[in-house]
Every structure is written in C-alpha cells, then in structure tokens.
Amino acid sequence: MNKTLLSFVLITILSFGILNAQTKKLPTVKIKDLKGKSIDVSTLSNDGKPIIISFWATWCKPCKLELNTIAEEYDDWVDETDVMLVAVSIDDARSSGRVEPYINAMGWDYKVLLDPNGDFKRAMNVNNVPHTFLLDGNGNIVWDHNNYAPGDEEELYEQVLKLTK
C-alpha cells in the first residue's frame, strides 16, 4: 500500500510539474482591426520581440489612464526594446463607435483591435479591465497584471526590459 501511495504522489507531482512547464500561448480567436479586417490573435507577432496586450474600454477610466500614461513613454520603449503594444477594446456594439475617435484624439501609436463580442476576453480569462499581458519573443505569456495604479507602467517596462536582455 505504501508503494502505491508513493507512486500516486510521485505521478501527481510530475504531472503538475509537466503542466506548469507548458507555456501559455495566445488562443486561436478571431477579432477585428479598426478597418474591419479579421485577425487571428494567435498569429500576432513582433519578429521575436516582446508584445504587450492591454484589454481596455472607452468607458474605463483606469484603462485610459494606463494607456495614456504609457503613450507618453511608448516611443522610448520602442526605441529601447522594440516592444509592440496591442490595445484590445472590449467595447460592445453600442460603444465601439467611440474607439477610433478616442485613439485618434489621444494620438496612440498602438495597434488597436476590437473584441465587441468578448471572445478574446473570455479566452484569456479577463474578468475586468484594464488587464495587461506581456508576451516574450516566442509568443509565450510571461506576465500579466490586472487593474491600474500610477507606477504600474514602470513595473511593466521593467518586465519588458528583462525580456530584451
């Protein structure tokens, strides 16, 4: 009986180790860009460089604060790390018409995608926004953060720097 229990424990530990060692990638979900073109998010690429994916909405003040704060530093981030930021709006059909005017007014240089049905949001287990993910150059999700407080963008940038060293 002890051998059976020991075997069970070892198999369980190894199974969890193998599961945790698996890398988490983006799901195969189609959403649209601002021109209405369908994009499979699992194919997002930045030529081996990091990608930031930020879920946001026009009605979310912390989301806009985070993305506007990052916008102030974004050109420097790109120059130093070649990072790409993809802002995924979860605005539904009623409010998605506000997305493009808002980003134009703010002058964001980000790639902006629309997820009005919440397919990508659900696949990524995003329950509230802002929710930010960081992918390494191989498309593995290596970090995520939910909510926003001033200074969180500095932690994000530190994570990006770690990936580029």
N, C-alpha and C positions, 0 to 999 in steps of 0.2 A: 504494500500500500504506500509506503514512503517513497518508493521508486516511482510509482505512478504520480503521486503528488508532486514530486520533484520534477518529473518530466513535464507535467502540466504547467508548472510555474516557469520553467525554462522556455517552453514553447510560447507561453503568453508573453514573457519578457522579450523574446526575439521577435515575435510578431509586432509588438508595439514599437520596437526599435526599427524594424523594417518600414512600418507605416510612417513613423516620424521622419525617417530618412528620405522618403519620397518627396520630391519637390512639388510645390503647389504652383500650378500654371494658370493662365487665364482660361476661362471656359470658352467653348465654341458657342458664341451668341452673336446674332446679327443685330446691329443698331445702325443709325443713320448719321451722316455728317450733316453740316448745315445746308448743303445743296441737295439733300435727299438721297444721296448715294448710300447704298447698303454697305456696311463694313463688318467683317467678322473680327471681333475683338481678339480672338486667339491668334490672329495674324499681325497684330500690332508689333512693329519692330523699330528699333533705333540704331541699326547697324552695330549691334554689340555694345551699345551704350545704355545707361540706365533710363528707365521710363517712370515717371510719376503719373499715377492715375488718381484724379481727385473727383469724387462724386459731390455734386453741388446742386443748388436750385436757386432760381431768381428770388424766391420768397424767403430764403435762408440768409439772415444777416451774418452769422458766423462764417458761412461758406464764402460769401462775397468778401468779407474782411480778410479771410485767409488768402484767397486768390488775388485780391488786390494788393495785399502785402507782398506776396511772392512776386507779383508783376514788377514791383519796384526793384527787385534784385535779379529777376529772371535772366536778363541779358548777361549779367556777370556769371550766373550759374552756368549758362550755356557755354560761355567763353571758357570757363574753367573746367567743366566736366562733360560737355556735350549732352547733358541731360535733356530729355524731352518731357514736357508736361502735357497730359491729355485731360481736359476738363470735361467730365461726363455729366450733362444736365439730366436730372431726373424729373424736370418739369413735365407735367401731363399735357394733354391736348389743349386744355384751357389756358395754360400759362406758357407753353413752349414758344409762342409767338413773341415773347419778351426776351428770349435768349439772345438772338442775334443783335437786336438793338442795344442790349446791355453790354455785350462784349465789345461791340464797336465803340460805344461811348467810353468804355474803360481802356480801350486800346490794347487788349490782351493779345499776345503773340502765341497763345496756346492753340493746340489742335483742340477743337470743341466738337464733341459728339452728343447726340440726343438719344435718350433712353426713355421715351414717353410712356411705354408700357411697363417699365421696370424689370425687363427681362435680365439685363446685365446686373442690375442692382440685386435682384434676388439670387442670381447665380453666384454673386460674390458675397452673399450673406450680409449685405449692407442694410442695417435697420434704421439708421438715422444719418443725417448729413450734418456737417461735412465728414466724409470718410476718405482717407487718403491711403493709397497703396504705393509701394516702391518695388519696382522690378529690376533685377540685375540685367546684365547684358545678354543673358541667355533666356530671358522671359520668365524667370522664377520670381515669385512673390517672396520678397525677403524681409519686408517690414510693412506694418500698417498702423494707422492711427485714426481714432475716432474723436470727433469734436475739434474745437479750435480755441486756443487761448493765445494771446500775443506771446511770441517767443517760440511757439511750436514750429514755425518755419525754420528756425535755426537748427532745431533737432533734426528736421527733415534734411536740411542741407548737409549736416554732419554725416547722416546716413548715406547720402549720395556720395560725399567725399570718400567714405570708406570703400565704396564700390569701385572708385576710379583709381585707387592707389595700387 
